[in-house]
Amino acid sequence: MKRLMMILAVGLILALSATGKASGYLVTDDFETAWAGDYASGWVNVNYAHGDASTPKMTQYAAVTANGHAVTPVSGSYFMGLQIIAVGDPVGSTEWWGGVVPEFVNNAHQLDRQYNPWVSVSFYDCGVALPSPQLAAVPNTDDPNDWTDIQLGQRWNRADNYWYSEAMNKNSDGGWIKTSVARSVGWHELSFTLDTSGYITYSIDGTSIGTTIYNTYMDLAAPWLMTQFQDGVFGITTEVYFDNFQSGSDYVVPEPGALSLVGLGLVGLVRRRRRS
């Protein structure tokens, strides 16, 4: 019996020590690897909610001039430009949006709220009343009948020089909220953080600018990059610029050896029982 307990204990200790060396969940894309076609590897188009309309395309740049400003990478040699081409107007509206979503982000488990998930991206603010880049996500809530998304960034139809946030169906006014943070030309980091209580906090350049009034969010599923613009003002093509997308959480990814070590302990236990 003593030998049985020793075998089991050694197996569990080895397994736990291997698991303890594992790191948290983190996926990144700094857009430094060149790609062919309209989308970087692992990224796809987000379908337009109202039918066939604008089409997003991802383009890699070393530098570009936008609205009189020289845009260069946040770090490294390249960054990504998201070009939106309006190809139709099925709903009779002049407001367009388009976006891309990373397929390599695990939306099923690692971004659950018990792991304190977060999503961030850098993007370039070219100036007021221009196409409006945004960081967005479509988190699940504890209400099975609720469909909601969250957004943080600029508003194409706002010229008051402030950042805006949104939590569809979950804001006190049911729409966009003007923050107290003034915009400025240049690179900025936008991020969402979901805590274990179910609240989502919006941050700009590492500083919290507000938290959702509801705590019903279950995860940070389906993070995506998008832009909104007005056809009549910007024409049928617009372009915004992103860099350094990241998504992570406290979820511990087990090392490959952890499961095999647990198996060793279990094998010892089975063998001991068979000999008894």
PyMOL commands that set and color helices and strands:
alter all, ss='L'
color gray80, all
select helices_A, chain A and resi 2-20+113-115+231-234+256-275
alter helices_A, ss='H'
color red, helices_A
select strands_A, chain A and resi 24-29+43-45+54-61+64-66+69-71+79-86+95-102+118-125+132-137+150-153+162-167+176-182+186-194+200-204+207-211+224-230+237-252
alter strands_A, ss='S'
color yellow, strands_A
deselect
rebuild
show_as cartoon
